[in-house]
Amino acid sequence: MIFKVNKDLILFLSIAVIFLSCSSEKKIESKIKKLDHIHEVDSRVMGIDFQQGFMNDTVSLKINDFDIFNNRILNTDTNYNFAGVRIYFYGLKNDKVAVSIATSNSESDSFDSIKFSKIDIDHVILKLNINNNLSEFSVDLTKGKYIGASKIPDNKSDFFQKHIDFAYD
């Protein structure tokens, strides 16, 4: 019996195992780099953290027209100004992008999912829907590949870009 190997499926399963076996972001990064030759990961190309102002809000995110997640309830931990959702985009050598979604709360860190898409990372439009109010943000990666997304009054969004990853103490 001959089986057709789906490279995306193998990549997905391999990265999923890596993410599920790690509890910290640094360990995940380290393992992906060690397996670079197997998974054909080029680099992290962008990150999005959900930060201030969320209080039991229903949130959906699209990058261009690609759904990242839908109707997720977010709450900001005011001690850290972090709403517990961090998304990283990894460039792959096959012109696709691996999207990892990790959640964090006071009890545990977990890896939710990984998706693959041909997102045009050079022309990124974030479409953030907070409680049925849509905001769009055009990303200019020359201003930084790390993006903080916060909720401001009237269910609108505020975005902040920087060149180094966000840290929460």
Buried (B, 14 or more C-beta within 10 A) or exposed (E): EEEEEEEEEEBBEBBBEBBEEBEEBEEBBEBBEEBEEEBBBBEBBBBBBBBBBBEEBBBBBBBBEBEBBEEBEBEBBEEBBBBBBBBBBBBBEEEBBBBBBBBBEEEEBEBEEBBBBEBEBEEBEBBBBBEEEEBEBEBEBEEBBBBBBBBEEEBBBBBBBEEEBBEEE
